[in-house]
Amino acid sequence: MPTQGKDRLHGTLDALVLKTLAAGPRHGYAISRWLRERSGEAIVVEEGSLYPALYRLARAGWIEPEWGTSDEGRKARFYRLTPAGRRQLQVEVEGFRAFVTAVSPILFST
């Protein structure tokens, strides 16, 4: 599967991070690894994109950071979804669904 282009990923990264955290708190590396594995290695999020997104989502009140210990025994900052973040995830999913519905007839027509 081809990797995701940076421009396309940029528009959906916040929603992907929110979705990742819907299953439970994760630290940055775990978020990146989960996205890579779930996408069949197609989505690779670099630190330079992930951490600004996490900061942006925390500033919006959609996620909350807290310090914890990783599986490897290292101190790590974990992020968890807030109730406002869960509502925002639904908004993002519905917006993405509407976008795909609108562009699919155009992109896949012959």
PDB file as gemmi writes it, atoms N, CA and C in Angstrom:
CRYST1    1.000    1.000    1.000  90.00  90.00  90.00 P 1                      
ATOM      1  N   MET A   1       0.856  -1.172   0.000  1.00  0.00           N  
ATOM      2  CA  MET A   1       0.000   0.000   0.000  1.00  0.00           C  
ATOM      3  C   MET A   1       0.901   1.234   0.000  1.00  0.00           C  
ATOM      4  N   PRO A   2       0.594   2.221  -0.852  1.00  0.00           N  
ATOM      5  CA  PRO A   2       1.430   3.429  -0.864  1.00  0.00           C  
ATOM      6  C   PRO A   2       1.270   4.209   0.437  1.00  0.00           C  
ATOM      7  N   THR A   3       2.332   4.929   0.822  1.00  0.00           N  
ATOM      8  CA  THR A   3       2.248   5.733   2.031  1.00  0.00           C  
ATOM      9  C   THR A   3       1.385   6.954   1.786  1.00  0.00           C  
ATOM     10  N   GLN A   4       0.824   7.478   2.858  1.00  0.00           N  
ATOM     11  CA  GLN A   4      -0.056   8.638   2.793  1.00  0.00           C  
ATOM     12  C   GLN A   4       0.751   9.898   2.555  1.00  0.00           C  
ATOM     13  N   GLY A   5       0.312  10.748   1.621  1.00  0.00           N  
ATOM     14  CA  GLY A   5       0.987  12.009   1.372  1.00  0.00           C  
ATOM     15  C   GLY A   5       0.853  12.936   2.570  1.00  0.00           C  
ATOM     16  N   LYS A   6       1.875  13.768   2.805  1.00  0.00           N  
ATOM     17  CA  LYS A   6       1.848  14.654   3.970  1.00  0.00           C  
ATOM     18  C   LYS A   6       0.685  15.630   3.931  1.00  0.00           C  
ATOM     19  N   ASP A   7       0.351  16.176   2.758  1.00  0.00           N  
ATOM     20  CA  ASP A   7      -0.749  17.136   2.676  1.00  0.00           C  
ATOM     21  C   ASP A   7      -2.077  16.482   3.023  1.00  0.00           C  
ATOM     22  N   ARG A   8      -2.294  15.273   2.518  1.00  0.00           N  
ATOM     23  CA  ARG A   8      -3.540  14.573   2.808  1.00  0.00           C  
ATOM     24  C   ARG A   8      -3.611  14.192   4.291  1.00  0.00           C  
ATOM     25  N   LEU A   9      -2.496  13.786   4.831  1.00  0.00           N  
ATOM     26  CA  LEU A   9      -2.457  13.405   6.242  1.00  0.00           C  
ATOM     27  C   LEU A   9      -2.698  14.607   7.136  1.00  0.00           C  
ATOM     28  N   HIS A  10      -2.154  15.750   6.775  1.00  0.00           N  
ATOM     29  CA  HIS A  10      -2.286  16.942   7.603  1.00  0.00           C  
ATOM     30  C   HIS A  10      -3.750  17.260   7.894  1.00  0.00           C  
ATOM     31  N   GLY A  11      -4.608  17.121   6.927  1.00  0.00           N  
ATOM     32  CA  GLY A  11      -6.029  17.443   7.110  1.00  0.00           C  
ATOM     33  C   GLY A  11      -6.779  16.447   7.962  1.00  0.00           C  
ATOM     34  N   THR A  12      -6.228  15.279   8.162  1.00  0.00           N  
ATOM     35  CA  THR A  12      -6.936  14.246   8.908  1.00  0.00           C  
ATOM     36  C   THR A  12      -6.201  13.814  10.171  1.00  0.00           C  
ATOM     37  N   LEU A  13      -5.031  14.369  10.427  1.00  0.00           N  
ATOM     38  CA  LEU A  13      -4.226  13.907  11.555  1.00  0.00           C  
ATOM     39  C   LEU A  13      -4.947  14.086  12.892  1.00  0.00           C  
ATOM     40  N   ASP A  14      -5.602  15.227  13.116  1.00  0.00           N  
ATOM     41  CA  ASP A  14      -6.289  15.434  14.388  1.00  0.00           C  
ATOM     42  C   ASP A  14      -7.351  14.357  14.611  1.00  0.00           C  
ATOM     43  N   ALA A  15      -8.121  14.075  13.584  1.00  0.00           N  
ATOM     44  CA  ALA A  15      -9.166  13.053  13.715  1.00  0.00           C  
ATOM     45  C   ALA A  15      -8.554  11.680  13.966  1.00  0.00           C  
ATOM     46  N   LEU A  16      -7.448  11.378  13.306  1.00  0.00           N  
ATOM     47  CA  LEU A  16      -6.797  10.080  13.502  1.00  0.00           C  
ATOM     48  C   LEU A  16      -6.256   9.942  14.925  1.00  0.00           C  
ATOM     49  N   VAL A  17      -5.709  11.006  15.464  1.00  0.00           N  
ATOM     50  CA  VAL A  17      -5.200  10.969  16.836  1.00  0.00           C  
ATOM     51  C   VAL A  17      -6.361  10.803  17.819  1.00  0.00           C  
ATOM     52  N   LEU A  18      -7.447  11.548  17.596  1.00  0.00           N  
ATOM     53  CA  LEU A  18      -8.614  11.405  18.470  1.00  0.00           C  
ATOM     54  C   LEU A  18      -9.136   9.976  18.426  1.00  0.00           C  
ATOM     55  N   LYS A  19      -9.208   9.396  17.237  1.00  0.00           N  
ATOM     56  CA  LYS A  19      -9.688   8.017  17.095  1.00  0.00           C  
ATOM     57  C   LYS A  19      -8.760   7.048  17.825  1.00  0.00           C  
ATOM     58  N   THR A  20      -7.468   7.271  17.707  1.00  0.00           N  
ATOM     59  CA  THR A  20      -6.500   6.412  18.389  1.00  0.00           C  
ATOM     60  C   THR A  20      -6.719   6.444  19.898  1.00  0.00           C  
ATOM     61  N   LEU A  21      -6.994   7.628  20.432  1.00  0.00           N  
ATOM     62  CA  LEU A  21      -7.164   7.769  21.879  1.00  0.00           C  
ATOM     63  C   LEU A  21      -8.547   7.332  22.358  1.00  0.00           C  
ATOM     64  N   ALA A  22      -9.470   7.098  21.444  1.00  0.00           N  
ATOM     65  CA  ALA A  22     -10.804   6.629  21.832  1.00  0.00           C  
ATOM     66  C   ALA A  22     -10.728   5.254  22.484  1.00  0.00           C  
ATOM     67  N   ALA A  23      -9.695   4.487  22.175  1.00  0.00           N  
ATOM     68  CA  ALA A  23      -9.528   3.153  22.760  1.00  0.00           C  
ATOM     69  C   ALA A  23      -8.854   3.206  24.128  1.00  0.00           C  
ATOM     70  N   GLY A  24      -8.313   4.372  24.511  1.00  0.00           N  
ATOM     71  CA  GLY A  24      -7.665   4.492  25.810  1.00  0.00           C  
ATOM     72  C   GLY A  24      -6.429   5.358  25.716  1.00  0.00           C  
ATOM     73  N   PRO A  25      -5.882   5.754  26.872  1.00  0.00           N  
ATOM     74  CA  PRO A  25      -4.706   6.630  26.884  1.00  0.00           C  
ATOM     75  C   PRO A  25      -3.501   5.974  26.210  1.00  0.00           C  
ATOM     76  N   ARG A  26      -2.727   6.790  25.518  1.00  0.00           N  
ATOM     77  CA  ARG A  26      -1.494   6.325  24.876  1.00  0.00           C  
ATOM     78  C   ARG A  26      -0.475   7.454  24.905  1.00  0.00           C  
ATOM     79  N   HIS A  27       0.795   7.087  24.898  1.00  0.00           N  
ATOM     80  CA  HIS A  27       1.842   8.097  24.747  1.00  0.00           C  
ATOM     81  C   HIS A  27       2.122   8.293  23.259  1.00  0.00           C  
ATOM     82  N   GLY A  28       2.912   9.319  22.943  1.00  0.00           N  
ATOM     83  CA  GLY A  28       3.124   9.700  21.550  1.00  0.00           C  
ATOM     84  C   GLY A  28       3.609   8.571  20.658  1.00  0.00           C  
ATOM     85  N   TYR A  29       4.619   7.852  21.121  1.00  0.00           N  
ATOM     86  CA  TYR A  29       5.144   6.768  20.285  1.00  0.00           C  
ATOM     87  C   TYR A  29       4.085   5.695  20.045  1.00  0.00           C  
ATOM     88  N   ALA A  30       3.297   5.388  21.061  1.00  0.00           N  
ATOM     89  CA  ALA A  30       2.243   4.376  20.910  1.00  0.00           C  
ATOM     90  C   ALA A  30       1.170   4.842  19.926  1.00  0.00           C  
ATOM     91  N   ILE A  31       0.864   6.140  19.930  1.00  0.00           N  
ATOM     92  CA  ILE A  31      -0.095   6.670  18.966  1.00  0.00           C  
ATOM     93  C   ILE A  31       0.442   6.471  17.542  1.00  0.00           C  
ATOM     94  N   SER A  32       1.685   6.860  17.337  1.00  0.00           N  
ATOM     95  CA  SER A  32       2.306   6.729  16.019  1.00  0.00           C  
ATOM     96  C   SER A  32       2.348   5.262  15.563  1.00  0.00           C  
ATOM     97  N   ARG A  33       2.740   4.379  16.472  1.00  0.00           N  
ATOM     98  CA  ARG A  33       2.825   2.947  16.139  1.00  0.00           C  
ATOM     99  C   ARG A  33       1.447   2.373  15.816  1.00  0.00           C  
ATOM    100  N   TRP A  34       0.419   2.762  16.579  1.00  0.00           N  
ATOM    101  CA  TRP A  34      -0.948   2.265  16.355  1.00  0.00           C  
ATOM    102  C   TRP A  34      -1.442   2.684  14.968  1.00  0.00           C  
ATOM    103  N   LEU A  35      -1.202   3.952  14.602  1.00  0.00           N  
ATOM    104  CA  LEU A  35      -1.625   4.436  13.287  1.00  0.00           C  
ATOM    105  C   LEU A  35      -0.896   3.690  12.166  1.00  0.00           C  
ATOM    106  N   ARG A  36       0.400   3.472  12.343  1.00  0.00           N  
ATOM    107  CA  ARG A  36       1.178   2.760  11.323  1.00  0.00           C  
ATOM    108  C   ARG A  36       0.680   1.325  11.168  1.00  0.00           C  
ATOM    109  N   GLU A  37       0.455   0.658  12.283  1.00  0.00           N  
ATOM    110  CA  GLU A  37       0.013  -0.738  12.220  1.00  0.00           C  
ATOM    111  C   GLU A  37      -1.400  -0.852  11.668  1.00  0.00           C  
ATOM    112  N   ARG A  38      -2.313  -0.012  12.117  1.00  0.00           N  
ATOM    113  CA  ARG A  38      -3.706  -0.067  11.657  1.00  0.00           C  
ATOM    114  C   ARG A  38      -3.854   0.286  10.186  1.00  0.00           C  
ATOM    115  N   SER A  39      -2.928   1.072   9.666  1.00  0.00           N  
ATOM    116  CA  SER A  39      -3.016   1.481   8.257  1.00  0.00           C  
ATOM    117  C   SER A  39      -2.212   0.559   7.351  1.00  0.00           C  
ATOM    118  N   GLY A  40      -1.682  -0.527   7.880  1.00  0.00           N  
ATOM    119  CA  GLY A  40      -0.870  -1.424   7.056  1.00  0.00           C  
ATOM    120  C   GLY A  40       0.412  -0.758   6.606  1.00  0.00           C  
ATOM    121  N   GLU A  41       0.988   0.066   7.488  1.00  0.00           N  
ATOM    122  CA  GLU A  41       2.243   0.775   7.232  1.00  0.00           C  
ATOM    123  C   GLU A  41       2.084   1.951   6.255  1.00  0.00           C  
ATOM    124  N   ALA A  42       0.849   2.290   5.871  1.00  0.00           N  
ATOM    125  CA  ALA A  42       0.639   3.384   4.912  1.00  0.00           C  
ATOM    126  C   ALA A  42       0.737   4.760   5.567  1.00  0.00           C  
ATOM    127  N   ILE A  43       0.369   4.849   6.833  1.00  0.00           N  
ATOM    128  CA  ILE A  43       0.412   6.137   7.523  1.00  0.00           C  
ATOM    129  C   ILE A  43       1.561   6.133   8.511  1.00  0.00           C  
ATOM    130  N   VAL A  44       2.523   6.966   8.243  1.00  0.00           N  
ATOM    131  CA  VAL A  44       3.690   7.124   9.115  1.00  0.00           C  
ATOM    132  C   VAL A  44       3.698   8.577   9.582  1.00  0.00           C  
ATOM    133  N   VAL A  45       3.469   8.772  10.869  1.00  0.00           N  
ATOM    134  CA  VAL A  45       3.409  10.123  11.435  1.00  0.00           C  
ATOM    135  C   VAL A  45       4.734  10.415  12.117  1.00  0.00           C  
ATOM    136  N   GLU A  46       5.374  11.450  11.652  1.00  0.00           N  
ATOM    137  CA  GLU A  46       6.658  11.821  12.227  1.00  0.00           C  
ATOM    138  C   GLU A  46       6.448  12.712  13.448  1.00  0.00           C  
ATOM    139  N   GLU A  47       7.442  12.727  14.340  1.00  0.00           N  
ATOM    140  CA  GLU A  47       7.340  13.508  15.568  1.00  0.00           C  
ATOM    141  C   GLU A  47       7.026  14.977  15.292  1.00  0.00           C  
ATOM    142  N   GLY A  48       7.595  15.507  14.217  1.00  0.00           N  
ATOM    143  CA  GLY A  48       7.394  16.910  13.876  1.00  0.00           C  
ATOM    144  C   GLY A  48       5.953  17.245  13.527  1.00  0.00           C  
ATOM    145  N   SER A  49       5.162  16.252  13.207  1.00  0.00           N  
ATOM    146  CA  SER A  49       3.730  16.451  12.949  1.00  0.00           C  
ATOM    147  C   SER A  49       2.891  16.024  14.146  1.00  0.00           C  
ATOM    148  N   LEU A  50       3.298  14.935  14.790  1.00  0.00           N  
ATOM    149  CA  LEU A  50       2.484  14.380  15.877  1.00  0.00           C  
ATOM    150  C   LEU A  50       2.448  15.288  17.100  1.00  0.00           C  
ATOM    151  N   TYR A  51       3.600  15.755  17.562  1.00  0.00           N  
ATOM    152  CA  TYR A  51       3.597  16.509  18.807  1.00  0.00           C  
ATOM    153  C   TYR A  51       2.921  17.879  18.684  1.00  0.00           C  
ATOM    154  N   PRO A  52       3.064  18.588  17.568  1.00  0.00           N  
ATOM    155  CA  PRO A  52       2.245  19.805  17.430  1.00  0.00           C  
ATOM    156  C   PRO A  52       0.748  19.500  17.412  1.00  0.00           C  
ATOM    157  N   ALA A  53       0.367  18.361  16.818  1.00  0.00           N  
ATOM    158  CA  ALA A  53      -1.050  17.980  16.821  1.00  0.00           C  
ATOM    159  C   ALA A  53      -1.524  17.697  18.240  1.00  0.00           C  
ATOM    160  N   LEU A  54      -0.702  16.985  19.020  1.00  0.00           N  
ATOM    161  CA  LEU A  54      -1.081  16.700  20.405  1.00  0.00           C  
ATOM    162  C   LEU A  54      -1.213  17.990  21.203  1.00  0.00           C  
ATOM    163  N   TYR A  55      -0.305  18.925  21.008  1.00  0.00           N  
ATOM    164  CA  TYR A  55      -0.377  20.215  21.689  1.00  0.00           C  
ATOM    165  C   TYR A  55      -1.655  20.958  21.288  1.00  0.00           C  
ATOM    166  N   ARG A  56      -1.949  20.944  19.985  1.00  0.00           N  
ATOM    167  CA  ARG A  56      -3.141  21.632  19.470  1.00  0.00           C  
ATOM    168  C   ARG A  56      -4.426  21.019  20.056  1.00  0.00           C  
ATOM    169  N   LEU A  57      -4.477  19.697  20.100  1.00  0.00           N  
ATOM    170  CA  LEU A  57      -5.663  19.014  20.623  1.00  0.00           C  
ATOM    171  C   LEU A  57      -5.824  19.257  22.127  1.00  0.00           C  
ATOM    172  N   ALA A  58      -4.704  19.308  22.852  1.00  0.00           N  
ATOM    173  CA  ALA A  58      -4.769  19.584  24.290  1.00  0.00           C  
ATOM    174  C   ALA A  58      -5.222  21.018  24.536  1.00  0.00           C  
ATOM    175  N   ARG A  59      -4.707  21.937  23.744  1.00  0.00           N  
ATOM    176  CA  ARG A  59      -5.094  23.352  23.887  1.00  0.00           C  
ATOM    177  C   ARG A  59      -6.587  23.544  23.618  1.00  0.00           C  
ATOM    178  N   ALA A  60      -7.144  22.735  22.715  1.00  0.00           N  
ATOM    179  CA  ALA A  60      -8.576  22.812  22.404  1.00  0.00           C  
ATOM    180  C   ALA A  60      -9.427  22.139  23.482  1.00  0.00           C  
ATOM    181  N   GLY A  61      -8.780  21.407  24.389  1.00  0.00           N  
ATOM    182  CA  GLY A  61      -9.525  20.717  25.447  1.00  0.00           C  
ATOM    183  C   GLY A  61     -10.063  19.363  25.016  1.00  0.00           C  
ATOM    184  N   TRP A  62      -9.556  18.837  23.906  1.00  0.00           N  
ATOM    185  CA  TRP A  62     -10.069  17.558  23.389  1.00  0.00           C  
ATOM    186  C   TRP A  62      -9.282  16.365  23.925  1.00  0.00           C  
ATOM    187  N   ILE A  63      -8.067  16.614  24.401  1.00  0.00           N  
ATOM    188  CA  ILE A  63      -7.283  15.563  25.053  1.00  0.00           C  
ATOM    189  C   ILE A  63      -6.626  16.169  26.288  1.00  0.00           C  
ATOM    190  N   GLU A  64      -6.231  15.284  27.214  1.00  0.00           N  
ATOM    191  CA  GLU A  64      -5.519  15.736  28.410  1.00  0.00           C  
ATOM    192  C   GLU A  64      -4.254  14.911  28.568  1.00  0.00           C  
ATOM    193  N   PRO A  65      -3.122  15.585  28.805  1.00  0.00           N  
ATOM    194  CA  PRO A  65      -1.886  14.840  29.039  1.00  0.00           C  
ATOM    195  C   PRO A  65      -1.698  14.539  30.518  1.00  0.00           C  
ATOM    196  N   GLU A  66      -1.025  13.455  30.803  1.00  0.00           N  
ATOM    197  CA  GLU A  66      -0.634  13.127  32.174  1.00  0.00           C  
ATOM    198  C   GLU A  66       0.604  12.239  32.103  1.00  0.00           C  
ATOM    199  N   TRP A  67       1.461  12.354  33.108  1.00  0.00           N  
ATOM    200  CA  TRP A  67       2.679  11.565  33.120  1.00  0.00           C  
ATOM    201  C   TRP A  67       2.387  10.164  33.617  1.00  0.00           C  
ATOM    202  N   GLY A  68       3.064   9.200  33.022  1.00  0.00           N  
ATOM    203  CA  GLY A  68       2.924   7.809  33.423  1.00  0.00           C  
ATOM    204  C   GLY A  68       4.182   7.050  33.045  1.00  0.00           C  
ATOM    205  N   THR A  69       4.107   5.744  33.126  1.00  0.00           N  
ATOM    206  CA  THR A  69       5.236   4.881  32.805  1.00  0.00           C  
ATOM    207  C   THR A  69       4.870   3.995  31.625  1.00  0.00           C  
ATOM    208  N   SER A  70       5.730   3.970  30.615  1.00  0.00           N  
ATOM    209  CA  SER A  70       5.477   3.167  29.421  1.00  0.00           C  
ATOM    210  C   SER A  70       5.694   1.684  29.703  1.00  0.00           C  
ATOM    211  N   ASP A  71       5.351   0.833  28.737  1.00  0.00           N  
ATOM    212  CA  ASP A  71       5.566  -0.612  28.865  1.00  0.00           C  
ATOM    213  C   ASP A  71       7.045  -0.938  29.047  1.00  0.00           C  
ATOM    214  N   GLU A  72       7.899  -0.062  28.562  1.00  0.00           N  
ATOM    215  CA  GLU A  72       9.340  -0.271  28.680  1.00  0.00           C  
ATOM    216  C   GLU A  72       9.900   0.290  29.990  1.00  0.00           C  
ATOM    217  N   GLY A  73       9.016   0.783  30.858  1.00  0.00           N  
ATOM    218  CA  GLY A  73       9.437   1.307  32.148  1.00  0.00           C  
ATOM    219  C   GLY A  73       9.977   2.726  32.109  1.00  0.00           C  
ATOM    220  N   ARG A  74       9.731   3.416  31.014  1.00  0.00           N  
ATOM    221  CA  ARG A  74      10.198   4.794  30.879  1.00  0.00           C  
ATOM    222  C   ARG A  74       9.083   5.763  31.238  1.00  0.00           C  
ATOM    223  N   LYS A  75       9.495   6.902  31.807  1.00  0.00           N  
ATOM    224  CA  LYS A  75       8.534   7.962  32.078  1.00  0.00           C  
ATOM    225  C   LYS A  75       8.067   8.526  30.737  1.00  0.00           C  
ATOM    226  N   ALA A  76       6.757   8.628  30.565  1.00  0.00           N  
ATOM    227  CA  ALA A  76       6.206   9.111  29.293  1.00  0.00           C  
ATOM    228  C   ALA A  76       4.950   9.928  29.566  1.00  0.00           C  
ATOM    229  N   ARG A  77       4.668  10.808  28.653  1.00  0.00           N  
ATOM    230  CA  ARG A  77       3.459  11.620  28.749  1.00  0.00           C  
ATOM    231  C   ARG A  77       2.346  10.897  27.989  1.00  0.00           C  
ATOM    232  N   PHE A  78       1.313  10.532  28.713  1.00  0.00           N  
ATOM    233  CA  PHE A  78       0.173   9.848  28.102  1.00  0.00           C  
ATOM    234  C   PHE A  78      -0.927  10.867  27.819  1.00  0.00           C  
ATOM    235  N   TYR A  79      -1.682  10.597  26.785  1.00  0.00           N  
ATOM    236  CA  TYR A  79      -2.784  11.481  26.395  1.00  0.00           C  
ATOM    237  C   TYR A  79      -4.072  10.687  26.429  1.00  0.00           C  
ATOM    238  N   ARG A  80      -5.104  11.305  26.979  1.00  0.00           N  
ATOM    239  CA  ARG A  80      -6.403  10.630  26.993  1.00  0.00           C  
ATOM    240  C   ARG A  80      -7.462  11.572  26.431  1.00  0.00           C  
ATOM    241  N   LEU A  81      -8.493  10.979  25.859  1.00  0.00           N  
ATOM    242  CA  LEU A  81      -9.587  11.727  25.253  1.00  0.00           C  
ATOM    243  C   LEU A  81     -10.488  12.297  26.344  1.00  0.00           C  
ATOM    244  N   THR A  82     -10.894  13.546  26.207  1.00  0.00           N  
ATOM    245  CA  THR A  82     -11.853  14.155  27.131  1.00  0.00           C  
ATOM    246  C   THR A  82     -13.267  13.961  26.566  1.00  0.00           C  
ATOM    247  N   PRO A  83     -14.291  14.219  27.353  1.00  0.00           N  
ATOM    248  CA  PRO A  83     -15.655  14.157  26.785  1.00  0.00           C  
ATOM    249  C   PRO A  83     -15.812  15.102  25.584  1.00  0.00           C  
ATOM    250  N   ALA A  84     -15.221  16.287  25.652  1.00  0.00           N  
ATOM    251  CA  ALA A  84     -15.282  17.213  24.503  1.00  0.00           C  
ATOM    252  C   ALA A  84     -14.543  16.620  23.307  1.00  0.00           C  
ATOM    253  N   GLY A  85     -13.457  15.918  23.556  1.00  0.00           N  
ATOM    254  CA  GLY A  85     -12.719  15.261  22.475  1.00  0.00           C  
ATOM    255  C   GLY A  85     -13.521  14.150  21.827  1.00  0.00           C  
ATOM    256  N   ARG A  86     -14.271  13.421  22.654  1.00  0.00           N  
ATOM    257  CA  ARG A  86     -15.120  12.354  22.104  1.00  0.00           C  
ATOM    258  C   ARG A  86     -16.198  12.958  21.199  1.00  0.00           C  
ATOM    259  N   ARG A  87     -16.766  14.082  21.609  1.00  0.00           N  
ATOM    260  CA  ARG A  87     -17.772  14.754  20.756  1.00  0.00           C  
ATOM    261  C   ARG A  87     -17.108  15.267  19.479  1.00  0.00           C  
ATOM    262  N   GLN A  88     -15.898  15.822  19.597  1.00  0.00           N  
ATOM    263  CA  GLN A  88     -15.197  16.333  18.419  1.00  0.00           C  
ATOM    264  C   GLN A  88     -14.864  15.204  17.455  1.00  0.00           C  
ATOM    265  N   LEU A  89     -14.534  14.038  17.977  1.00  0.00           N  
ATOM    266  CA  LEU A  89     -14.263  12.885  17.114  1.00  0.00           C  
ATOM    267  C   LEU A  89     -15.487  12.574  16.264  1.00  0.00           C  
ATOM    268  N   GLN A  90     -16.669  12.616  16.846  1.00  0.00           N  
ATOM    269  CA  GLN A  90     -17.887  12.354  16.072  1.00  0.00           C  
ATOM    270  C   GLN A  90     -18.072  13.403  14.974  1.00  0.00           C  
ATOM    271  N   VAL A  91     -17.796  14.661  15.309  1.00  0.00           N  
ATOM    272  CA  VAL A  91     -17.892  15.734  14.315  1.00  0.00           C  
ATOM    273  C   VAL A  91     -16.907  15.479  13.169  1.00  0.00           C  
ATOM    274  N   GLU A  92     -15.676  15.104  13.525  1.00  0.00           N  
ATOM    275  CA  GLU A  92     -14.645  14.850  12.510  1.00  0.00           C  
ATOM    276  C   GLU A  92     -15.037  13.668  11.621  1.00  0.00           C  
ATOM    277  N   VAL A  93     -15.542  12.600  12.221  1.00  0.00           N  
ATOM    278  CA  VAL A  93     -15.922  11.415  11.454  1.00  0.00           C  
ATOM    279  C   VAL A  93     -17.060  11.751  10.493  1.00  0.00           C  
ATOM    280  N   GLU A  94     -18.070  12.476  10.968  1.00  0.00           N  
ATOM    281  CA  GLU A  94     -19.195  12.841  10.097  1.00  0.00           C  
ATOM    282  C   GLU A  94     -18.731  13.782   8.981  1.00  0.00           C  
ATOM    283  N   GLY A  95     -17.850  14.714   9.296  1.00  0.00           N  
ATOM    284  CA  GLY A  95     -17.325  15.616   8.268  1.00  0.00           C  
ATOM    285  C   GLY A  95     -16.523  14.870   7.223  1.00  0.00           C  
ATOM    286  N   PHE A  96     -15.711  13.908   7.658  1.00  0.00           N  
ATOM    287  CA  PHE A  96     -14.915  13.128   6.718  1.00  0.00           C  
ATOM    288  C   PHE A  96     -15.817  12.253   5.856  1.00  0.00           C  
ATOM    289  N   ARG A  97     -16.843  11.677   6.472  1.00  0.00           N  
ATOM    290  CA  ARG A  97     -17.786  10.839   5.718  1.00  0.00           C  
ATOM    291  C   ARG A  97     -18.486  11.671   4.639  1.00  0.00           C  
ATOM    292  N   ALA A  98     -18.903  12.868   4.980  1.00  0.00           N  
ATOM    293  CA  ALA A  98     -19.567  13.742   4.006  1.00  0.00           C  
ATOM    294  C   ALA A  98     -18.604  14.124   2.879  1.00  0.00           C  
ATOM    295  N   PHE A  99     -17.338  14.371   3.238  1.00  0.00           N  
ATOM    296  CA  PHE A  99     -16.347  14.726   2.229  1.00  0.00           C  
ATOM    297  C   PHE A  99     -16.112  13.567   1.262  1.00  0.00           C  
ATOM    298  N   VAL A 100     -15.961  12.370   1.793  1.00  0.00           N  
ATOM    299  CA  VAL A 100     -15.735  11.184   0.946  1.00  0.00           C  
ATOM    300  C   VAL A 100     -16.949  10.954   0.039  1.00  0.00           C  
ATOM    301  N   THR A 101     -18.149  11.138   0.582  1.00  0.00           N  
ATOM    302  CA  THR A 101     -19.361  10.973  -0.220  1.00  0.00           C  
ATOM    303  C   THR A 101     -19.392  11.980  -1.363  1.00  0.00           C  
ATOM    304  N   ALA A 102     -18.928  13.188  -1.109  1.00  0.00           N  
ATOM    305  CA  ALA A 102     -18.949  14.235  -2.132  1.00  0.00           C  
ATOM    306  C   ALA A 102     -17.888  14.031  -3.205  1.00  0.00           C  
ATOM    307  N   VAL A 103     -16.697  13.627  -2.826  1.00  0.00           N  
ATOM    308  CA  VAL A 103     -15.615  13.543  -3.820  1.00  0.00           C  
ATOM    309  C   VAL A 103     -15.545  12.189  -4.523  1.00  0.00           C  
ATOM    310  N   SER A 104     -16.108  11.157  -3.940  1.00  0.00           N  
ATOM    311  CA  SER A 104     -16.024   9.828  -4.557  1.00  0.00           C  
ATOM    312  C   SER A 104     -16.623   9.773  -5.953  1.00  0.00           C  
ATOM    313  N   PRO A 105     -17.819  10.331  -6.183  1.00  0.00           N  
ATOM    314  CA  PRO A 105     -18.362  10.274  -7.546  1.00  0.00           C  
ATOM    315  C   PRO A 105     -17.484  11.018  -8.557  1.00  0.00           C  
ATOM    316  N   ILE A 106     -16.751  11.985  -8.098  1.00  0.00           N  
ATOM    317  CA  ILE A 106     -15.883  12.750  -8.994  1.00  0.00           C  
ATOM    318  C   ILE A 106     -14.597  11.978  -9.285  1.00  0.00           C  
ATOM    319  N   LEU A 107     -13.952  11.507  -8.240  1.00  0.00           N  
ATOM    320  CA  LEU A 107     -12.658  10.847  -8.413  1.00  0.00           C  
ATOM    321  C   LEU A 107     -12.768   9.473  -9.054  1.00  0.00           C  
ATOM    322  N   PHE A 108     -13.852   8.773  -8.814  1.00  0.00           N  
ATOM    323  CA  PHE A 108     -13.959   7.403  -9.303  1.00  0.00           C  
ATOM    324  C   PHE A 108     -14.875   7.251 -10.508  1.00  0.00           C  
ATOM    325  N   SER A 109     -15.288   8.363 -11.102  1.00  0.00           N  
ATOM    326  CA  SER A 109     -16.115   8.268 -12.309  1.00  0.00           C  
ATOM    327  C   SER A 109     -15.209   8.046 -13.526  1.00  0.00           C  
ATOM    328  N   THR A 110     -15.793   7.500 -14.557  1.00  0.00           N  
ATOM    329  CA  THR A 110     -14.988   7.234 -15.763  1.00  0.00           C  
ATOM    330  C   THR A 110     -15.299   8.220 -16.868  1.00  0.00           C  
TER     331      THR A 110                                                      
END                                                                             
